[in-house]
Structure formats: C-alpha cells, structure tokens
Amino acid sequence: MFQDEFQKKKAANLECEDETQKKSEDELFFEVVGGWNEKGRIFGLGAAAHSYYDRPTCEEKNGKKSRREYIKSLESQVVELAAKNDDQQKELDQTKEELDQTKQELGETKKTLAKTTESFMTFKKEVEKFM
C-alpha cells in the first residue's frame, strides 16, 4: 500500500531538476505514511519513531503559519519587483530610443558643420585673394 506510493514519490523526486527541492528518502517516507499520528507515532516505526524523527512542538506547528505568511510576503515582493522591473524596462527602452534619435541628430549636425566649415574655408580663400 505505502510501498507503491513511496516508489512513485521517490521516482518523481529523482526526476526533480532543482537540487534544493529534492527530498531525502526519510522525508518521502514521512510524507507517504502521513507523519505523526495523534498517539505520537509514525506508521511502521511505532514508538521508535522518536529515535528517527523529531516531533514538532506546538510553537513549531504555529511557526508553519508564520512561514506561510512569510511565503505570501515573498510572493508579493516578487510581484512588486516584477512590476518595477517592467517599469524599468520600459524606461530603458525609451532611453534607448532617445539615444538613437540623439545619435541621428548628432550625425546630421556633423554633416552641417562639415558643410559650413567647407564654405567658410572657401570664403576665407576668396577673401585672402583680395588682400
């Protein structure tokens, strides 16, 4: 009964690519058998369960709620940072467009300056002929 479920969880765990998400066989067993029962035992281990696993205290059980709140807080931070990232990406795209436009205007200004310089040099030569 539990053996099949354990083998399925173990196979799924081995396929998990994220090493931080992988669980030990002990953790998988603990999940499959349902953890601690009301008598303070774990299926298959009986009273010896305390030799293998630490039973959570009331504070630790309540800590799970704070972990959930912490996770929700992290999720909201991720959403907020993603929105901020989108805004910054839009700003960056706009800045790139402005930079491209400025480069184009600078190129046109250089061409105009070159023409003006050429005209000035020609004019200067003509003036020097009369002096």
C-alpha positions as CSV (number, residue, x, y, z in Angstrom):
1,M,0.0,0.0,0.0
2,F,2.5,2.6,1.1
3,Q,5.4,1.0,-0.8
4,D,3.8,1.8,-4.2
5,E,3.2,5.4,-3.2
6,F,6.7,5.7,-1.8
7,Q,8.2,4.3,-5.0
8,K,6.2,6.8,-7.1
9,K,7.3,9.7,-4.9
10,K,10.9,8.5,-5.0
11,A,10.9,8.3,-8.8
12,A,9.3,11.8,-9.1
13,N,11.9,13.1,-6.6
14,L,14.8,11.7,-8.7
15,E,13.4,13.5,-11.8
16,C,13.3,16.8,-9.9
17,E,15.9,19.1,-11.6
18,D,16.2,21.5,-8.7
19,E,18.5,20.1,-6.1
20,T,17.1,22.3,-3.4
21,Q,13.6,20.8,-4.0
22,K,14.8,17.2,-3.7
23,K,13.9,15.3,-0.5
24,S,15.6,12.5,1.3
25,E,14.1,9.0,1.5
26,D,13.3,9.7,5.1
27,E,11.3,12.8,4.2
28,L,9.5,10.9,1.4
29,F,8.6,8.0,3.8
30,F,7.4,10.5,6.4
31,E,5.1,12.1,3.8
32,V,3.8,8.8,2.5
33,V,2.8,7.4,5.9
34,G,1.1,10.7,6.9
35,G,3.6,11.9,9.5
36,W,2.9,11.8,13.2
37,N,-0.4,10.4,14.4
38,E,-2.4,11.5,17.5
39,K,-0.6,8.9,19.7
40,G,2.7,10.4,18.8
41,R,3.8,7.6,16.5
42,I,4.7,7.1,12.8
43,F,3.2,4.2,10.9
44,G,5.8,1.5,10.5
45,L,8.0,2.8,13.3
46,G,5.6,2.8,16.2
47,A,7.1,4.0,19.5
48,A,10.6,4.0,17.9
49,A,9.6,7.0,15.8
50,H,11.2,9.4,18.3
51,S,14.6,7.7,17.5
52,Y,14.3,8.7,13.9
53,Y,12.3,11.9,13.8
54,D,11.8,14.9,16.0
55,R,8.2,15.6,16.8
56,P,7.4,19.3,16.3
57,T,6.4,21.3,19.3
58,C,3.3,23.5,19.4
59,E,5.4,26.5,18.7
60,E,6.9,24.9,15.6
61,K,3.4,24.0,14.4
62,N,2.4,27.6,14.9
63,G,5.6,28.6,13.1
64,K,4.2,27.0,10.0
65,K,1.6,29.7,9.8
66,S,4.3,32.3,10.0
67,R,6.1,30.5,7.3
68,R,3.0,30.7,5.1
69,E,2.8,34.4,5.9
70,Y,6.4,34.7,5.0
71,I,5.9,32.9,1.7
72,K,3.0,35.2,0.9
73,S,5.1,38.2,1.7
74,L,7.8,36.9,-0.6
75,E,5.3,36.2,-3.3
76,S,4.0,39.8,-3.0
77,Q,7.6,41.1,-3.1
78,V,8.2,39.1,-6.3
79,V,5.1,40.6,-7.9
80,E,6.1,44.1,-6.8
81,L,9.7,43.6,-8.1
82,A,8.4,42.2,-11.4
83,A,6.2,45.2,-11.9
84,K,9.1,47.5,-11.0
85,N,11.3,45.6,-13.5
86,D,8.7,46.1,-16.2
87,D,8.6,49.8,-15.5
88,Q,12.4,50.0,-15.6
89,Q,12.5,48.0,-18.9
90,K,10.0,50.5,-20.4
91,E,12.1,53.4,-19.2
92,L,15.3,51.7,-20.6
93,D,13.6,51.2,-24.0
94,Q,12.5,54.8,-24.1
95,T,16.1,56.0,-23.2
96,K,17.4,53.8,-26.0
97,E,15.0,55.4,-28.5
98,E,16.1,58.8,-27.3
99,L,19.7,57.9,-27.6
100,D,19.2,56.6,-31.2
101,Q,17.4,59.9,-32.0
102,T,20.2,61.9,-30.5
103,K,22.8,59.9,-32.5
104,Q,20.9,60.6,-35.6
105,E,20.7,64.4,-34.9
106,L,24.4,64.4,-34.0
107,G,25.2,62.9,-37.4
108,E,23.2,65.5,-39.1
109,T,24.8,68.2,-37.1
110,K,28.3,66.9,-38.0
111,K,27.3,66.9,-41.7
112,T,26.0,70.5,-41.4
113,L,29.2,71.5,-39.6
114,A,31.4,70.0,-42.3
115,K,29.5,71.8,-45.0
116,T,29.7,75.1,-43.0
117,T,33.4,74.6,-42.4
118,E,34.0,73.9,-46.1
119,S,32.0,77.0,-47.1
120,F,33.9,79.1,-44.6
121,M,37.3,77.8,-45.8
122,T,36.3,78.6,-49.4
123,F,35.1,82.1,-48.4
124,K,38.4,82.6,-46.4
125,K,40.4,81.7,-49.5
126,E,38.4,84.2,-51.6
127,V,39.0,86.9,-49.0
128,E,42.7,86.2,-48.9
129,K,42.9,86.6,-52.7
130,F,41.8,90.2,-52.3
131,M,44.2,91.1,-49.6
